[in-house]
Amino acid sequence: MELTTPKGEVFNNYIVGPEQAHRAVLIIHDWWGMVDYNHEWADQFAKLGFRAMVVDLYNDYHPDDAKKASEYMHRLDQKVNNRKLETALRTLQAPNRKVAVLGWSFGGLQAQHAALQNPDRVNALVLFYSRIIVDKHNAATLNSSMLAIFSETERSWPDKQVALENVMSNANKILECHSYDADHGFVNPDSPRYDCDVTEEAWQVMMTFLDKNLA
């Protein structure tokens, strides 16, 4: 499915699930671009009755090594990303529907941008091992509850979890944090860091969170 921003930028999306669903999720890929496991997560959400969309911020580009992925990610224009995310969220809007935004790593960063730029369109935010940009200056903007899932092997953990907990507490926002002894990228089956058991547990944690916050 192609969408077009108000500025004319055309981008691809993968969308599944019942059109009349009362819950929806916008899924944002990691720095490898939109790949198979992103579709698989969307399909799983669809089986559970969600309207699910994977947004492609990489314009069909699929880097084949980490250096290329990093270079492409850093060349992206955040203003363009924001317009694409807003357009995707508008497309997911429907009467009496609540919307979550989910992202892994780069996608988690973009999910935060989406929630901060579109607070009235996002009801829940799910971050997997991402850089955190929610801070004391912008936390009040959020209207969404947040689930943050961390990799305990990252050098920035647990400091970034503690910092986020303090920020969200001071802003009186809903936050749930979970951390796992697994590497950054643990949900990606194509990665040597993949951890099936942790991924399954994190999925169940996420669904409990969404069932509660998108009710």
C-alpha positions as CSV (number, residue, x, y, z in Angstrom):
1,M,0.0,0.0,0.0
2,E,1.4,3.4,-1.0
3,L,0.8,6.5,1.0
4,T,1.6,10.1,0.2
5,T,2.5,12.8,2.6
6,P,1.1,16.4,2.3
7,K,4.5,17.3,0.8
8,G,4.2,14.6,-1.9
9,E,6.6,12.0,-0.5
10,V,5.4,8.6,-1.5
11,F,6.2,5.6,0.7
12,N,5.3,2.0,1.0
13,N,3.5,0.3,3.9
14,Y,2.3,-3.2,4.7
15,I,-1.2,-3.3,6.2
16,V,-3.3,-6.2,7.4
17,G,-6.1,-6.9,9.8
18,P,-9.8,-6.1,9.9
19,E,-10.8,-2.7,8.7
20,Q,-13.3,-2.4,11.5
21,A,-10.8,-3.3,14.3
22,H,-11.1,-1.3,17.5
23,R,-7.3,-1.5,18.0
24,A,-4.5,-0.7,15.7
25,V,-0.7,-0.8,15.8
26,L,1.8,1.1,13.7
27,I,5.0,-0.9,13.4
28,I,8.4,0.8,12.6
29,H,11.4,-1.3,11.5
30,D,14.9,-1.3,12.8
31,W,17.9,-0.1,10.8
32,W,17.8,-3.0,8.4
33,G,14.6,-1.6,6.8
34,M,11.3,-3.3,6.4
35,V,12.1,-7.1,6.5
36,D,10.2,-10.4,6.9
37,Y,9.9,-10.4,10.7
38,N,8.2,-7.0,10.6
39,H,5.5,-8.5,8.3
40,E,5.3,-11.6,10.6
41,W,4.6,-9.4,13.6
42,A,1.9,-7.5,11.7
43,D,0.3,-10.7,10.6
44,Q,0.3,-12.0,14.2
45,F,-1.4,-8.8,15.4
46,A,-3.9,-9.1,12.6
47,K,-4.8,-12.7,13.8
48,L,-5.5,-11.1,17.2
49,G,-8.0,-8.7,15.6
50,F,-5.7,-5.6,15.2
51,R,-5.4,-3.4,12.2
52,A,-1.6,-3.5,11.7
53,M,0.6,-1.4,9.5
54,V,4.4,-1.6,9.0
55,V,5.7,1.7,7.7
56,D,8.7,1.7,5.4
57,L,11.0,4.7,6.2
58,Y,13.8,3.3,4.1
59,N,12.1,3.5,0.7
60,D,12.6,-0.2,-0.1
61,Y,16.3,0.0,0.7
62,H,17.8,-3.1,2.5
63,P,21.4,-2.6,3.7
64,D,23.5,-5.7,3.7
65,D,25.9,-4.7,6.5
66,A,25.8,-2.6,9.6
67,K,28.0,0.2,8.2
68,K,25.6,0.7,5.3
69,A,22.6,0.5,7.7
70,S,24.1,3.2,9.9
71,E,25.1,5.5,7.1
72,Y,21.6,5.3,5.5
73,M,19.9,5.8,8.9
74,H,21.9,8.9,9.6
75,R,21.1,10.4,6.2
76,L,17.4,10.3,6.7
77,D,15.6,13.7,7.2
78,Q,13.6,13.6,10.4
79,K,11.1,16.1,9.1
80,V,10.4,13.7,6.2
81,N,10.1,10.8,8.7
82,N,7.7,12.8,10.8
83,R,5.5,13.5,7.8
84,K,5.4,9.9,6.8
85,L,4.6,8.8,10.4
86,E,1.8,11.4,10.7
87,T,0.4,10.2,7.4
88,A,0.5,6.6,8.5
89,L,-1.2,7.4,11.8
90,R,-3.9,9.4,10.0
91,T,-4.5,6.4,7.8
92,L,-4.9,4.1,10.9
93,Q,-7.4,6.5,12.5
94,A,-11.0,5.2,12.8
95,P,-13.9,6.0,15.1
96,N,-13.5,4.4,18.5
97,R,-10.2,3.0,17.6
98,K,-7.1,3.2,19.8
99,V,-3.7,3.1,18.3
100,A,-0.3,1.9,19.5
101,V,3.1,2.6,18.0
102,L,5.8,-0.1,18.2
103,G,9.4,0.1,17.1
104,W,12.7,-1.8,17.5
105,S,16.0,0.2,17.9
106,F,15.8,2.9,15.1
107,G,12.1,2.1,15.0
108,G,11.8,2.7,18.7
109,L,13.4,6.1,18.2
110,Q,10.9,6.9,15.4
111,A,8.0,5.6,17.5
112,Q,8.9,8.2,20.2
113,H,9.0,11.0,17.5
114,A,5.5,9.8,16.3
115,A,4.1,9.9,19.8
116,L,5.6,13.3,20.6
117,Q,4.6,14.8,17.3
118,N,1.1,13.3,17.3
119,P,0.0,13.0,20.9
120,D,-3.7,12.9,20.2
121,R,-3.3,10.0,17.7
122,V,-1.2,7.7,19.9
123,N,-2.6,5.8,22.9
124,A,0.3,3.5,23.7
125,L,4.0,3.3,22.9
126,V,6.1,0.2,22.8
127,L,9.9,0.5,22.5
128,F,12.4,-2.3,22.1
129,Y,16.1,-1.6,22.9
130,S,16.0,1.9,21.4
131,R,17.7,5.2,22.2
132,I,15.5,7.3,24.4
133,I,14.6,10.9,23.5
134,V,11.7,11.3,25.9
135,D,13.1,13.7,28.5
136,K,12.1,16.3,31.1
137,H,11.6,18.8,28.3
138,N,9.1,16.9,26.2
139,A,7.6,14.1,28.5
140,A,4.6,16.3,29.3
141,T,3.7,16.2,25.6
142,L,3.0,12.5,25.7
143,N,-0.6,11.3,25.9
144,S,0.3,7.7,25.6
145,S,1.3,5.1,28.1
146,M,4.8,3.5,27.4
147,L,6.3,0.1,27.6
148,A,10.1,0.1,27.3
149,I,11.9,-3.2,26.8
150,F,15.7,-3.1,27.3
151,S,18.7,-5.2,26.5
152,E,20.8,-5.7,29.6
153,T,24.0,-6.3,27.6
154,E,23.9,-2.7,26.2
155,R,26.6,-0.5,27.8
156,S,23.9,2.2,28.3
157,W,21.8,-0.1,30.5
158,P,20.7,0.3,33.2
159,D,21.4,4.1,33.2
160,K,18.9,4.9,30.4
161,Q,16.2,2.8,32.0
162,V,16.6,4.6,35.3
163,A,16.7,8.0,33.6
164,L,13.5,7.2,31.7
165,E,11.8,6.0,34.9
166,N,12.6,9.2,36.6
167,V,11.4,11.4,33.7
168,M,8.1,9.6,33.3
169,S,7.5,9.5,37.1
170,N,8.1,13.3,37.4
171,A,5.8,13.9,34.5
172,N,3.1,11.6,36.0
173,K,3.1,9.4,32.9
174,I,2.4,5.7,32.7
175,L,5.6,3.7,32.1
176,E,6.3,-0.1,32.3
177,C,9.9,-1.3,31.9
178,H,11.2,-4.8,31.4
179,S,14.8,-5.8,30.8
180,Y,16.3,-9.1,29.5
181,D,19.7,-10.7,29.5
182,A,19.7,-10.7,25.7
183,D,21.5,-8.7,23.1
184,H,20.3,-5.6,21.2
185,G,18.4,-7.0,18.2
186,F,17.1,-10.1,20.0
187,V,13.7,-10.3,18.3
188,N,15.2,-10.5,14.7
189,P,15.3,-14.2,13.6
190,D,17.9,-13.3,10.9
191,S,20.3,-11.9,13.5
192,P,22.9,-13.9,15.3
193,R,21.6,-12.1,18.4
194,Y,18.2,-13.7,18.1
195,D,16.8,-15.1,21.3
196,C,13.6,-17.1,20.7
197,D,12.7,-17.6,24.4
198,V,13.2,-13.9,25.3
199,T,11.3,-12.8,22.2
200,E,8.3,-15.0,23.2
201,E,8.4,-13.7,26.7
202,A,8.6,-10.1,25.6
203,W,5.7,-10.6,23.2
204,Q,3.5,-11.8,26.1
205,V,4.6,-8.8,28.2
206,M,3.7,-6.5,25.3
207,M,0.3,-8.1,24.7
208,T,-0.6,-7.8,28.4
209,F,0.4,-4.1,28.2
210,L,-1.6,-3.5,25.1
211,D,-4.7,-5.3,26.3
212,K,-4.6,-3.0,29.3
213,N,-3.8,0.2,27.6
214,L,-5.9,-0.1,24.4
215,A,-9.0,-1.4,26.1
